Amino acid sequence: MIEQGPPEVRIIPLPVEGEIETGSDLARLALEAAKARGTTILDSDVLVVTQKAVSKSEGRIVRLSEVDPSPIAQQWADRYGKDARQIETVLRESRRIVKMDRGIIIAETRHGFVCANAGVDASNVGPGVVSLLPVDPDASAAALRDRVRELSRAMPAVIITDTFGRAWRNGLTNVAIGVAGIEPLRSFAGQHDPYGYELRVTIVAIADELASAAELVMGKVDGVPFALVRGFAFDRAPGGAHALVRDPAEDLFR
């Protein structure tokens, strides 16, 4: 008899036609996209949505023509051939500059995320415009979840994702910056591996792993702002991406 392994996990891309704009109803768009794929959103699903879609719908967009660069932004831009207005926007969105070197700014955002350019991004928003991170990504995730329930009675978990670089490793990956309805971390402390070894400090960033997996079907230029992760058994909880941010007292690299 063959033993049953872990359940199969399926990831369903939900493309959307046209541009997402300020005031767009993301829940309605996601439900319509699911219907177009011949499915619907279930309570047991994890709805993954890109930060860019959320930021656009919430009006977190800055026109660079309206930005007056500070002297430090202008100096940095002149030195490395950058747009001083975009540099100024990065500085305004930063709580702390972690590193400025070789034309790259690594900053800590007001949310506590450490990432390039404080999450300010010029991709997929049009010329002369940059997007900012949502003011409160966890609240945005919770609001999207509530709206899906209002329209469909389904109450999936919701993860808002953004693309981050990683120290010591090449390449980008998606991580969770907003979480609702799912416990973002899963601790294996106290459990035993097949050899009887007791796991002591193993904590898996479930929300980040789901965000990264979903990005495989969402892409960067394919117009897929949503994905459904189906079949993954997650722990239901209010959620919150703040749980994924390491406490400064435990940060060995500060």
TIZAKOL-754437 format. One record per residue: x, y, z of N, C-alpha, C in turn; residue number from 1. Coordinates in Angstrom, 1 decimal. Layout:
N
SITE      n_u      n_v      n_w     ca_u     ca_v     ca_w      c_u      c_v      c_w   vexfi
SITE        X        Y        Z        X        Y        Z        X        Y        Z     NUM
...
END
This chain:
254
SITE      n_u      n_v      n_w     ca_u     ca_v     ca_w      c_u      c_v      c_w   vexfi
SITE      0.8     -1.2      0.0      0.0      0.0      0.0      0.9      1.2      0.0       1
SITE      0.6      2.2     -0.9      1.4      3.4     -1.0      0.8      4.4     -0.1       2
SITE      1.6      4.9      0.8      1.2      5.9      1.8      0.9      7.3      1.1       3
SITE     -0.1      7.9      1.5     -0.5      9.2      1.0      0.5     10.3      1.5       4
SITE      1.0     11.1      0.6      2.0     12.1      0.9      1.2     13.4      1.2       5
SITE      1.9     14.5      1.3      1.3     15.8      1.5      0.3     16.1      0.3       6
SITE     -0.8     16.8      0.6     -1.7     17.1     -0.5     -1.1     18.0     -1.6       7
SITE     -1.6     17.8     -2.8     -1.1     18.5     -4.0     -1.5     20.0     -3.8       8
SITE     -0.6     20.9     -4.2     -0.9     22.3     -4.1     -0.9     22.8     -5.6       9
SITE     -1.9     23.6     -5.9     -2.1     24.1     -7.2     -2.1     25.7     -7.2      10
SITE     -1.5     26.3     -8.1     -1.4     27.8     -8.2     -2.1     28.2     -9.5      11
SITE     -3.1     29.0     -9.4     -3.9     29.4    -10.5     -3.7     30.9    -10.8      12
SITE     -3.1     31.3    -12.0     -3.0     32.7    -12.3     -4.3     33.3    -12.7      13
SITE     -4.5     34.6    -12.2     -5.8     35.3    -12.5     -5.4     36.6    -13.2      14
SITE     -5.3     36.5    -14.6     -5.0     37.7    -15.3     -6.2     38.7    -15.4      15
SITE     -5.9     40.0    -15.5     -6.9     41.0    -15.6     -6.7     41.9    -16.8      16
SITE     -7.7     42.2    -17.6     -7.6     43.0    -18.7     -7.6     44.5    -18.3      17
SITE     -6.9     45.3    -19.0     -6.9     46.7    -18.7     -6.1     47.1    -17.5      18
SITE     -6.0     48.4    -17.2     -5.2     48.9    -16.1     -6.0     49.0    -14.8      19
SITE     -5.3     48.7    -13.7     -5.9     49.0    -12.4     -5.6     50.4    -12.1      20
SITE     -6.6     51.1    -11.6     -6.5     52.6    -11.4     -6.9     52.9     -9.9      21
SITE     -6.7     54.1     -9.5     -7.2     54.5     -8.2     -8.7     54.3     -8.1      22
SITE     -9.0     53.6     -7.0    -10.4     53.3     -6.7    -10.9     52.0     -7.3      23
SITE    -10.0     51.3     -8.1    -10.4     50.0     -8.6    -10.8     49.0     -7.5      24
SITE    -11.9     48.2     -7.7    -12.3     47.3     -6.8    -11.6     46.0     -7.0      25
SITE    -10.5     45.7     -6.2     -9.7     44.6     -6.5    -10.4     43.3     -6.2      26
SITE    -11.2     43.3     -5.2    -12.0     42.0     -4.9    -12.9     41.6     -6.1      27
SITE    -13.6     42.6     -6.7    -14.4     42.3     -7.8    -13.6     41.9     -9.0      28
SITE    -12.5     42.5     -9.2    -11.6     42.1    -10.3    -11.1     40.7    -10.1      29
SITE    -10.7     40.3     -8.9    -10.2     39.0     -8.6    -11.3     37.9     -8.8      30
SITE    -12.5     38.2     -8.4    -13.6     37.3     -8.5    -14.0     37.1    -10.0      31
SITE    -13.9     38.2    -10.8    -14.2     38.1    -12.2    -13.2     37.4    -12.9      32
SITE    -11.9     37.6    -12.5    -10.8     36.8    -13.1    -10.9     35.3    -12.8      33
SITE    -11.3     35.0    -11.6    -11.5     33.6    -11.3    -12.6     33.0    -12.1      34
SITE    -13.7     33.7    -12.2    -14.8     33.2    -13.1    -14.4     33.0    -14.5      35
SITE    -13.6     33.9    -15.0    -13.1     33.7    -16.4    -12.2     32.5    -16.5      36
SITE    -11.6     32.0    -15.5    -10.8     30.8    -15.5    -11.6     29.6    -15.2      37
SITE    -12.9     29.7    -15.0    -13.8     28.6    -14.8    -13.8     28.1    -13.3      38
SITE    -13.5     29.1    -12.4    -13.4     28.7    -11.0    -14.0     29.8    -10.2      39
SITE    -13.9     29.7     -8.9    -14.3     30.8     -8.0    -13.3     30.8     -6.8      40
SITE    -13.4     31.7     -6.0    -12.5     31.8     -4.8    -13.1     31.1     -3.7      41
SITE    -12.4     30.2     -3.0    -12.9     29.4     -1.9    -12.3     29.9     -0.6      42
SITE    -13.0     29.5      0.5    -12.5     29.8      1.8    -11.1     29.2      2.1      43
SITE    -10.9     28.1      1.5     -9.6     27.4      1.7     -8.5     27.8      0.8      44
SITE     -8.7     28.8     -0.1     -7.7     29.4     -1.0     -6.9     30.4     -0.2      45
SITE     -5.7     30.7     -0.8     -4.9     31.9     -0.5     -4.9     32.7     -1.7      46
SITE     -5.5     33.9     -1.6     -5.5     34.9     -2.7     -4.2     35.7     -2.6      47
SITE     -3.4     35.7     -3.6     -2.1     36.4     -3.6     -2.3     37.6     -4.6      48
SITE     -1.9     38.8     -4.2     -2.1     40.0     -5.0     -0.8     40.8     -4.9      49
SITE     -0.4     41.4     -6.1      0.8     42.1     -6.1      0.7     43.5     -5.4      50
SITE      1.7     43.9     -4.8      1.8     45.2     -4.2      1.4     46.3     -5.2      51
SITE      1.8     46.2     -6.5      1.6     47.2     -7.5      0.1     47.4     -7.7      52
SITE     -0.7     46.3     -7.7     -2.1     46.4     -7.9     -2.7     47.1     -6.7      53
SITE     -2.3     46.8     -5.5     -2.9     47.4     -4.3     -2.5     48.9     -4.3      54
SITE     -1.2     49.2     -4.6     -0.8     50.6     -4.5     -1.5     51.4     -5.6      55
SITE     -1.7     50.9     -6.7     -2.5     51.6     -7.8     -3.9     51.9     -7.3      56
SITE     -4.6     50.9     -6.8     -6.0     51.0     -6.4     -6.1     52.0     -5.2      57
SITE     -5.1     52.1     -4.4     -5.1     53.0     -3.2     -4.5     54.4     -3.6      58
SITE     -4.2     54.6     -4.8     -3.6     55.9     -5.2     -2.3     56.2     -4.7      59
SITE     -1.5     55.2     -4.4     -0.1     55.4     -3.9      0.8     55.5     -5.0      60
SITE      0.6     56.6     -5.8      1.3     56.9     -7.0      1.9     58.3     -6.9      61
SITE      3.1     58.5     -7.3      3.7     59.9     -7.3      4.1     60.3     -8.7      62
SITE      3.7     61.4     -9.1      4.2     62.0    -10.4      5.5     62.7    -10.1      63
SITE      6.6     62.3    -10.8      7.9     62.9    -10.5      8.0     64.4    -10.8      64
SITE      7.1     64.8    -11.7      7.1     66.3    -12.1      6.7     67.1    -10.9      65
SITE      6.1     66.5     -9.9      5.6     67.2     -8.7      6.6     67.2     -7.5      66
SITE      7.7     66.5     -7.7      8.7     66.3     -6.7      9.8     67.3     -6.8      67
SITE     10.1     68.0     -5.7     11.3     69.0     -5.7     12.4     68.3     -4.9      68
SITE     13.5     67.9     -5.6     14.6     67.2     -5.0     15.3     68.0     -4.0      69
SITE     15.8     67.4     -2.9     16.6     68.1     -1.9     18.1     68.1     -2.4      70
SITE     18.9     68.9     -1.8     20.3     68.9     -2.2     21.0     67.5     -2.2      71
SITE     20.7     66.7     -1.1     21.4     65.4     -1.0     20.9     64.5     -2.1      72
SITE     19.6     64.6     -2.5     19.1     63.8     -3.6     19.7     64.2     -4.9      73
SITE     19.9     65.5     -5.1     20.5     66.0     -6.3     21.9     65.6     -6.4      74
SITE     22.7     65.6     -5.3     24.1     65.2     -5.3     24.2     63.7     -5.7      75
SITE     23.4     62.9     -5.0     23.4     61.5     -5.3     23.1     61.2     -6.7      76
SITE     22.1     61.8     -7.2     21.6     61.6     -8.6     22.7     62.0     -9.6      77
SITE     23.4     63.2     -9.4     24.4     63.6    -10.3     25.6     62.7    -10.3      78
SITE     25.9     62.1     -9.1     27.1     61.2     -9.0     26.9     59.9     -9.7      79
SITE     25.6     59.4     -9.7     25.4     58.1    -10.3     24.5     58.1    -11.5      80
SITE     24.2     59.2    -12.0     23.3     59.3    -13.2     21.9     58.9    -13.0      81
SITE     21.3     59.2    -11.8     20.0     58.9    -11.5     19.0     60.0    -11.6      82
SITE     17.7     59.8    -11.4     16.7     60.8    -11.4     16.6     61.4    -10.0      83
SITE     17.0     62.6     -9.8     17.0     63.2     -8.5     15.6     63.2     -7.8      84
SITE     14.6     63.3     -8.6     13.2     63.3     -8.1     12.8     61.9     -7.6      85
SITE     13.3     60.9     -8.2     13.0     59.5     -7.7     13.8     59.3     -6.4      86
SITE     15.1     59.8     -6.4     15.9     59.6     -5.2     15.2     60.3     -4.0      87
SITE     14.7     61.5     -4.3     14.0     62.3     -3.2     12.8     61.5     -2.7      88
SITE     12.1     60.9     -3.6     10.9     60.1     -3.2     11.4     58.9     -2.3      89
SITE     12.5     58.3     -2.7     13.0     57.2     -1.8     13.3     57.7     -0.4      90
SITE     14.0     58.8     -0.4     14.4     59.3      0.9     13.2     59.7      1.8      91
SITE     12.1     60.2      1.2     10.9     60.5      1.9     10.2     59.3      2.4      92
SITE     10.3     58.2      1.7      9.7     56.9      2.1     10.5     56.1      3.1      93
SITE     11.7     56.6      3.4     12.6     55.8      4.3     12.5     56.2      5.7      94
SITE     12.5     55.3      6.6     12.7     55.5      8.0     14.2     55.5      8.4      95
SITE     15.0     54.7      7.7     16.4     54.6      7.9     17.1     54.2      6.7      96
SITE     18.2     54.9      6.4     19.0     54.5      5.2     20.0     53.4      5.7      97
SITE     20.0     52.2      5.2     20.9     51.2      5.6     22.2     51.3      4.9      98
SITE     22.1     51.6      3.6     23.4     51.6      2.8     23.1     52.4      1.6      99
SITE     24.0     53.3      1.3     24.0     54.1      0.0     25.3     53.9     -0.6     100
SITE     25.4     53.2     -1.7     26.7     52.9     -2.3     26.5     52.4     -3.7     101
SITE     27.4     52.8     -4.6     27.4     52.4     -6.0     26.1     52.5     -6.7     102
SITE     25.4     53.6     -6.4     24.2     53.9     -7.0     23.0     53.2     -6.5     103
SITE     23.2     52.4     -5.4     22.1     51.6     -4.8     21.8     52.1     -3.5     104
SITE     20.5     52.2     -3.2     20.0     52.6     -1.9     19.2     51.5     -1.2     105
SITE     19.7     51.0     -0.1     19.0     50.0      0.7     18.5     50.8      1.9     106
SITE     17.2     50.7      2.1     16.5     51.5      3.1     15.5     50.7      3.9     107
SITE     15.3     51.1      5.1     14.2     50.6      5.9     13.0     51.4      5.8     108
SITE     11.9     50.8      5.5     10.7     51.6      5.3     10.0     51.8      6.7     109
SITE      9.0     52.6      6.7      8.2     52.9      7.9      7.6     51.6      8.4     110
SITE      7.4     50.6      7.6      6.8     49.4      8.0      7.8     48.5      8.7     111
SITE      9.1     48.8      8.5     10.2     47.9      9.0     10.8     47.0      8.0     112
SITE     10.3     47.1      6.7     10.9     46.3      5.7     12.3     46.9      5.3     113
SITE     13.3     46.1      5.0     14.6     46.5      4.5     14.6     46.1      3.1     114
SITE     14.7     47.0      2.1     14.7     46.7      0.7     15.3     47.8     -0.1     115
SITE     15.5     47.5     -1.4     16.0     48.5     -2.3     15.0     49.7     -2.5     116
SITE     15.5     50.9     -2.4     14.7     52.1     -2.7     13.4     52.2     -1.9     117
SITE     13.4     51.7     -0.7     12.3     51.8      0.2     11.0     51.4     -0.5     118
SITE     11.1     50.5     -1.5      9.9     50.0     -2.1      9.4     50.9     -3.2     119
SITE     10.0     52.1     -3.5      9.6     53.0     -4.6     10.0     52.3     -5.9     120
SITE      9.0     52.2     -6.8      9.2     51.4     -8.0      8.7     52.2     -9.2     121
SITE      9.5     52.2    -10.3      9.0     52.8    -11.5      8.5     51.9    -12.6     122
SITE      8.5     50.6    -12.3      8.0     49.6    -13.3      6.5     49.4    -13.2     123
SITE      5.9     49.2    -14.4      4.5     48.9    -14.5      3.6     50.0    -14.0     124
SITE      4.0     51.3    -14.1      3.1     52.4    -13.7      3.1     53.5    -14.7     125
SITE      3.9     53.4    -15.8      3.9     54.4    -16.8      5.1     55.4    -16.7     126
SITE      5.3     56.2    -17.7      6.5     57.1    -17.7      6.2     58.3    -16.7     127
SITE      7.3     58.7    -16.0      7.3     59.8    -15.2      6.5     59.6    -13.9     128
SITE      6.3     58.3    -13.5      5.5     58.0    -12.4      6.2     56.9    -11.6     129
SITE      6.1     56.9    -10.3      6.6     55.8     -9.5      5.5     55.4     -8.5     130
SITE      5.5     54.2     -8.0      4.6     53.7     -7.0      5.2     53.6     -5.7     131
SITE      4.4     53.8     -4.6      4.9     53.6     -3.3      4.2     52.4     -2.6     132
SITE      4.8     51.9     -1.6      4.2     50.8     -0.9      2.9     51.3     -0.2     133
SITE      1.9     50.4      0.0      0.7     50.8      0.7      1.1     51.3      2.1     134
SITE      0.3     52.2      2.6      0.6     52.8      3.9      0.5     51.7      5.0     135
SITE     -0.4     50.8      4.9     -0.6     49.7      5.9     -1.0     48.5      5.1     136
SITE      0.0     47.7      4.6     -0.3     46.5      3.8     -1.1     45.5      4.5     137
SITE     -1.0     45.3      5.8     -1.8     44.4      6.5     -3.3     44.8      6.5     138
SITE     -3.5     46.1      6.7     -4.9     46.6      6.7     -5.4     46.5      5.3     139
SITE     -4.6     46.7      4.3     -5.0     46.5      2.9     -5.4     45.1      2.6     140
SITE     -4.6     44.1      3.1     -5.0     42.7      2.9     -6.3     42.3      3.6     141
SITE     -6.5     42.8      4.8     -7.7     42.6      5.6     -8.9     43.2      4.9     142
SITE     -8.8     44.4      4.3     -9.9     45.0      3.6    -10.2     44.2      2.4     143
SITE     -9.2     43.8      1.7     -9.5     43.0      0.5    -10.2     41.7      0.8     144
SITE     -9.8     41.0      1.9    -10.4     39.8      2.4    -11.9     40.1      2.7     145
SITE    -12.1     41.1      3.4    -13.5     41.5      3.8    -14.4     41.8      2.6     146
SITE    -13.8     42.4      1.6    -14.5     42.8      0.4    -14.9     41.5     -0.4     147
SITE    -13.9     40.6     -0.5    -14.2     39.3     -1.2    -15.4     38.6     -0.5     148
SITE    -15.4     38.6      0.8    -16.5     38.0      1.6    -17.8     38.7      1.3     149
SITE    -17.7     40.0      1.2    -19.0     40.8      1.0    -19.6     40.4     -0.4     150
SITE    -18.7     40.2     -1.4    -19.2     40.0     -2.7    -19.5     38.5     -3.0     151
SITE    -18.9     37.6     -2.3    -19.0     36.2     -2.6    -19.3     35.2     -1.5     152
SITE    -19.2     35.7     -0.2    -19.3     34.9      1.0    -18.1     34.1      1.3     153
SITE    -17.1     34.0      0.3    -15.9     33.3      0.6    -14.9     34.2      1.4     154
SITE    -14.1     33.6      2.2    -13.2     34.3      3.0    -11.8     33.7      3.0     155
SITE    -11.1     33.9      1.8     -9.8     33.3      1.7     -8.8     34.0      2.5     156
SITE     -7.6     33.4      2.7     -6.5     34.2      3.2     -6.0     35.1      2.1     157
SITE     -5.4     36.2      2.5     -4.9     37.1      1.5     -3.4     37.5      1.8     158
SITE     -2.6     37.5      0.8     -1.2     37.9      0.9     -0.9     38.9     -0.2     159
SITE     -0.4     40.0      0.3      0.1     41.1     -0.7      1.6     40.9     -0.8     160
SITE      2.1     40.8     -2.0      3.5     40.5     -2.3      4.3     41.7     -2.9     161
SITE      5.6     41.7     -2.7      6.5     42.6     -3.4      7.8     41.9     -3.6     162
SITE      8.5     42.4     -4.6      9.8     41.8     -5.0     11.0     42.4     -4.2     163
SITE     11.7     41.5     -3.5     12.8     42.0     -2.8     14.1     41.3     -3.2     164
SITE     15.2     42.0     -3.1     16.5     41.3     -3.3     16.9     40.6     -2.0     165
SITE     18.0     39.9     -2.0     18.4     39.2     -0.8     19.9     39.4     -0.6     166
SITE     20.2     39.7      0.7     21.7     39.8      1.0     22.3     38.4      0.8     167
SITE     23.5     38.5      0.2     24.4     37.3     -0.1     23.9     36.4     -1.2     168
SITE     22.8     36.7     -1.8     22.3     35.8     -2.9     21.9     36.6     -4.1     169
SITE     22.2     36.1     -5.3     21.8     36.8     -6.5     20.3     36.5     -6.8     170
SITE     19.7     37.4     -7.5     18.3     37.2     -7.9     17.3     37.8     -7.0     171
SITE     16.1     38.0     -7.5     15.0     38.6     -6.7     14.0     37.5     -6.4     172
SITE     13.2     37.7     -5.4     12.1     36.8     -5.1     11.0     37.6     -4.4     173
SITE      9.8     37.1     -4.5      8.6     37.7     -3.9      8.5     37.4     -2.5     174
SITE      8.1     38.3     -1.6      7.9     38.1     -0.2      6.6     38.7      0.1     175
SITE      6.1     38.4      1.3      4.8     38.9      1.8      5.0     40.2      2.5     176
SITE      4.3     41.3      2.1      4.4     42.5      2.9      3.0     42.9      3.5     177
SITE      2.0     42.1      3.2      0.7     42.3      3.8      0.1     40.9      3.9     178
SITE     -0.5     40.6      5.1     -1.1     39.3      5.4     -2.4     39.4      6.1     179
SITE     -3.4     38.6      5.8     -4.6     38.5      6.5     -5.2     37.1      6.4     180
SITE     -5.7     36.6      7.5     -6.4     35.3      7.5     -5.5     34.1      7.5     181
SITE     -4.2     34.3      7.7     -3.3     33.2      7.7     -2.1     33.4      8.7     182
SITE     -1.7     32.4      9.4     -0.5     32.6     10.3      0.7     32.6      9.4     183
SITE      1.5     33.8      9.4      2.6     33.9      8.4      3.8     33.0      8.7     184
SITE      3.9     32.6     10.0      5.0     31.8     10.4      4.5     30.4     10.9     185
SITE      5.3     29.4     10.7      5.0     28.1     11.2      6.2     27.5     11.9     186
SITE      6.0     27.3     13.2      7.1     26.8     14.1      7.1     25.3     14.1     187
SITE      8.3     24.7     13.9      8.4     23.2     14.0      9.2     22.9     15.3     188
SITE      9.4     23.8     16.2     10.1     23.6     17.4      9.4     22.5     18.2     189
SITE     10.2     21.6     18.8      9.6     20.5     19.6      9.2     19.3     18.8     190
SITE      9.1     19.4     17.4      8.9     18.2     16.6     10.2     17.5     16.3     191
SITE     10.0     16.2     15.9     11.2     15.4     15.6     11.3     15.1     14.2     192
SITE     12.5     15.1     13.6     12.7     14.6     12.3     12.7     13.1     12.2     193
SITE     12.8     12.5     11.0     12.7     11.1     10.9     13.8     10.3     11.6     194
SITE     14.8     11.0     12.0     15.9     10.3     12.8     15.8     10.5     14.3     195
SITE     14.7     11.2     14.7     14.5     11.4     16.1     15.1     12.7     16.7     196
SITE     15.7     13.5     15.8     16.3     14.8     16.2     15.2     15.8     16.5     197
SITE     15.3     16.4     17.7     14.3     17.4     18.1     14.6     18.7     17.5     198
SITE     13.7     19.3     16.7     13.9     20.6     16.1     13.7     21.6     17.2     199
SITE     14.6     22.6     17.3     14.5     23.6     18.4     14.2     25.0     17.9     200
SITE     14.7     25.4     16.8     14.5     26.8     16.4     14.0     26.9     15.0     201
SITE     13.5     25.9     14.4     13.0     25.9     13.0     11.7     26.6     12.9     202
SITE     11.7     27.8     12.3     10.4     28.5     12.0     10.4     28.8     10.5     203
SITE      9.4     28.4      9.8      9.3     28.6      8.4      8.4     29.8      8.1     204
SITE      8.8     30.6      7.2      8.1     31.8      6.7      7.1     31.4      5.7     205
SITE      6.0     30.8      6.1      4.9     30.3      5.2      4.4     31.4      4.2     206
SITE      4.2     32.6      4.7      3.6     33.6      3.9      4.6     34.0      2.8     207
SITE      5.9     34.1      3.1      6.9     34.4      2.1      7.0     33.3      1.1     208
SITE      6.9     32.0      1.5      7.0     30.9      0.6      5.9     30.9     -0.4     209
SITE      4.7     31.2      0.1      3.5     31.2     -0.8      3.6     32.4     -1.7     210
SITE      4.1     33.5     -1.3      4.3     34.7     -2.1      5.3     34.4     -3.3     211
SITE      6.4     33.7     -2.9      7.4     33.4     -3.9      6.8     32.3     -4.9     212
SITE      6.1     31.3     -4.4      5.5     30.3     -5.3      4.5     30.9     -6.3     213
SITE      3.7     31.8     -5.8      2.7     32.4     -6.6      3.3     33.3     -7.7     214
SITE      4.4     33.9     -7.5      5.1     34.7     -8.5      5.5     33.9     -9.7     215
SITE      5.6     32.6     -9.6      6.0     31.8    -10.8      4.9     31.9    -11.8     216
SITE      3.7     32.1    -11.5      2.6     32.1    -12.5      2.2     33.6    -12.7     217
SITE      2.6     34.5    -11.9      2.2     35.9    -12.0      3.1     36.7    -13.0     218
SITE      4.4     36.4    -12.9      5.4     37.1    -13.7      5.6     38.6    -13.4     219
SITE      6.4     39.2    -14.2      6.7     40.6    -14.0      6.0     41.5    -15.0     220
SITE      5.8     40.9    -16.2      5.3     41.7    -17.3      4.1     41.1    -18.0     221
SITE      3.4     40.2    -17.3      2.3     39.4    -17.9      0.9     39.9    -17.6     222
SITE      0.8     40.9    -16.8     -0.5     41.4    -16.5     -1.4     40.5    -15.6     223
SITE     -0.7     39.8    -14.6     -1.4     38.9    -13.7     -1.2     39.4    -12.3     224
SITE     -2.2     40.2    -11.8     -2.0     40.8    -10.5     -2.5     39.9     -9.4     225
SITE     -3.2     38.8     -9.7     -3.7     37.9     -8.7     -3.3     36.4     -9.0     226
SITE     -3.2     35.6     -8.0     -3.1     34.2     -8.1     -3.8     33.5     -6.9     227
SITE     -4.3     32.3     -7.2     -4.9     31.5     -6.1     -4.0     30.4     -5.8     228
SITE     -3.7     30.2     -4.5     -3.0     29.0     -4.1     -4.0     28.1     -3.5     229
SITE     -4.2     26.9     -4.1     -5.2     26.0     -3.7     -4.7     24.7     -3.3     230
SITE     -5.2     24.2     -2.2     -4.8     22.9     -1.7     -3.7     23.0     -0.6     231
SITE     -3.3     24.2     -0.2     -2.3     24.3      0.9     -3.1     24.4      2.2     232
SITE     -2.7     23.6      3.1     -3.4     23.6      4.4     -2.7     24.6      5.3     233
SITE     -3.3     25.7      5.5     -2.7     26.8      6.3     -3.4     27.0      7.6     234
SITE     -2.6     27.6      8.6     -3.2     27.9      9.9     -3.9     29.2      9.8     235
SITE     -5.2     29.2     10.1     -6.0     30.4     10.1     -5.7     31.3     11.3     236
SITE     -5.5     32.5     11.0     -5.2     33.5     12.1     -5.4     34.9     11.5     237
SITE     -5.6     35.9     12.4     -5.7     37.3     11.8     -4.6     37.6     10.9     238
SITE     -3.4     37.1     11.2     -2.2     37.4     10.3     -1.5     38.7     10.6     239
SITE     -0.7     39.1      9.7      0.1     40.3      9.9      1.5     40.1      9.4     240
SITE      2.0     40.8      8.4      3.3     40.7      7.9      4.4     41.2      8.9     241
SITE      3.9     42.0      9.9      4.8     42.5     10.9      5.5     41.4     11.6     242
SITE      4.9     40.2     11.7      5.5     39.1     12.4      6.7     38.5     11.6     243
SITE      6.8     38.9     10.3      8.0     38.5      9.5      9.2     39.4      9.7     244
SITE      9.0     40.5     10.3     10.1     41.5     10.4     10.9     41.2     11.7     245
SITE     12.2     40.9     11.5     13.0     40.6     12.7     13.1     41.7     13.7     246
SITE     13.0     41.4     14.9     13.1     42.5     16.0     14.5     43.0     15.9     247
SITE     14.7     44.4     16.0     16.0     45.0     15.9     17.0     44.4     17.0     248
SITE     16.4     44.0     18.1     17.3     43.5     19.2     17.9     42.1     18.8     249
SITE     17.3     41.4     17.8     17.8     40.2     17.3     18.5     40.3     16.0     250
SITE     18.7     41.5     15.5     19.3     41.7     14.2     20.8     41.8     14.4     251
SITE     21.6     40.8     13.9     23.0     40.8     14.1     23.7     41.7     13.2     252
SITE     23.0     42.3     12.2     23.7     43.0     11.2     23.4     44.5     11.3     253
SITE     22.9     45.0     12.3     22.7     46.4     12.6     24.0     47.0     13.1     254
END
